[in-house]
Amino acid sequence: MTDEKRHTGRNAPAAGPEPDRRRLLKGALGTAPLVLSLKARPALGATQCTVSGLLSGNLSGPQVTCEGCTPGYWKNHPGSWPAPYDPGTCTPSHGKACNGVGDWSGGSRFGDVFGAGCLAHFTLSPATLAAIGGNIHNLTLMQVLWLGGDEDPFKLGAHAVAALLNAAHGGVSFGYTPGEIIDLFNAGYATDPEGTKAGFQLLNEQGCPL
């Protein structure tokens, strides 16, 4: 079953990561900034849906359903993107499907949202660079979701975009704000990309309600 199909429906998520997965994630996270102390928000259950809350199995207080949609969901459902983030315009280069970097144009640019310095994370191929007009600053949020191979190490960029959209969407019960996701990406993309991606992935795979 594909990543998109697993997380498209409103299925009740498991109570928390199973022990083996929890140990694996803790090892991958290491000292990643996603387990740093973001100030606990007073909103009901907010700390339960943070990375540290999910890994610790925090059951204090009333229980909430933590949710998150995967990169696969967001790249295939541009109509669900929350404002102010714009997926851009689909102009398929082959057939009727928009399933590649070159099929998308316009929309919110990654560097404008996360900061131009963050573009150093990506290693675009000559073909991809040509598809976006020869300038990495043109790379959009949607195009990041469609990057392949080694262009987006550990798929950190894709999971950061998904986490950003989850945080901005009023219909997703997520543990962070968009500003916090941006700060966390900036804190970890250069020093611990694998651990930062592992944290974002945990958040994005809690079950998509959309």
N, C-alpha and C positions, 0 to 999 in steps of 0.2 A: 504494500500500500504506500502511496506516495506521501511525501511530507505534507503536500497541500491537502490531501484528502483526510489525513489523520486529524488535522487541526482546524477544519472548516466548520464542523458542527458544534453545537453547544453540548458537549459531553461533560459530565461531572469529572473533574480531575482527581487524581489520586490524592490521598491525604498528604503526601509529601514524597520526595525522592526515595526510592528504595535504598536500603543500606549500602549495597555495592555501588550504586550510581552516586550516592552521596559521598562515599569515600573517594571515588574517582574524581568527582567535581572538586572536592576539597584539595586533592592533590594537584589538580590542574590549576586551580585558582592560586594556590601558594599565597603570596603576599599581594595578589592583584588588588588594584584600587577598589574593585567592586565590593570587597568586604571591609573597606574602610568605614569609619564612622560618619555616615551621613546622619545629620540630626534627625531624630525620630519625629515624624509628623503626628499631630494630634488626631488626624482623621482616623476613624474607627478601623482597626485592623491594618493600618498602613505598614507597620513594621513587620507584620506576618508575611507580606508579599515582597519584601526586599530579599536580596541574595542571602544575607546573613540570617534572616528570619526563616527562609525556606530550608537552608542547610541545617539550622539548629532544630527544626521542627517546633518552632515557637507556637505553643498552644495556649498562651496566656490570653485571657479576655475572650470576648465573643468571637466565634470563628467566622471567617470570610472566605469567599471563593476567589482565589488568585487566578488571573487570566493573562494570556499573552498569545498573540498570533505570530506565526513563524515568518521568516523571509519569503518562503514559498507562497504563503497566503498573500502577502502585500504585493508581490510582483505580479500576481495573477488577478488581483482585485483592485485596480486603480480607482474604481468608483468608491471604494471604502476609505480612501485616504482622507484624514482629517485636515482641516485648515489649521495653519497657513501653508501646509506642505502640498506641493503640486507635483503629481506624477509625470506631467508632460503630455506630449501628443504622440499617439501611436501611428506610425506609417510603416506597415510591414514591408520588408524588402523581399521576402519570399513567401508566397502563398497568402493566407489570411491571418496568420498568427503573429503577434508581436512577442517574440521569444529570444531577443538578442539586444545587445547594447545599441547596435546601429538602427534598430527599429523604433527607438525612442528619441525624441528631441524636445528641447525646452524643459520647463519644469524647474523645481528647486534644485540648485546646485549644491553638491556636497560641501565644497569649500566655503560657500556662503553660510551654511548652517553650522558646520562643525569647526570652521576655521581653515584658512588656506594652508596653514602649516601641516594640517592633518593629511593633506594629499600625498605627503611623503610615504605614507603607509602603502600606497598602491604602486604596483609595477606593471604598468600597462604595456601590452604588446603593441608593435607597430600598427597592426590591423585595427586594434581597438582605438588607439590614439588617432588614427586617420578617420575612424568612424565618428569621432566626437569633434572633428574639426582641427585636429593637430595640437590641441591645447588642453592639458589635463585640468585646467581650471573650469573647463566646460562640463566636466563629469557631473552628472546629476544623481540624485538619490535613487531614482529608478534604475539608472544605468549601473550603479554600484550593485544593486540586487541581481543584475544579470551578468556580472563579471564572472569569468571562469578561470580554471587552472590556478596558476600562481599569481594572478593579477591582484587578488585580495587575500593575502596570507591569513590562514586559519578561518577565512570567511568572516573576519572581524567586522569589516565594513558593512556587510550585508546584515549581520545581527545587530549592529549599532543602528542601522536605518530602521529595522523592524522594531527595536526597542523604542526608538524615538516616536514612531507612529503609534505604537501601543500606548506610550505615555501620553500622547496628545489626544487620543480618541476617548470621547466621553463614554463610550459603550464598553470599554475594556477596563476591568478592575486590575490596575497595574500598581506596582509599589513605588514608582518614581515619577518625577515630573520631566518634561522634555529638557529643561535646563540641566537637571542632574545627569541625564543620560549623556548630554553633550560634554559636561565636565568630566564624567567618568571615562568617556572615550579619549578625551585629551590627556587624561592622567595616565592611561595605560597603553595606548597604541604603540608607543616606542619602547617602553620598558618591559611590558608583559602582555604582548598581543594575544598569546594563547590563553592565558588566565582570564584576561578581560573578556575574550570571546566566550569562554566557558560560562562566565557569569551571565552575560547577556543571553546566551542560549538557554540557560536554566529559566530565566525570566520569560523568554519567548515561547517556551514549550509547556506552559501551564494549561493550555486549552483555549481555543479561540471561540469567543461567543458570537462572532459576527456572521 
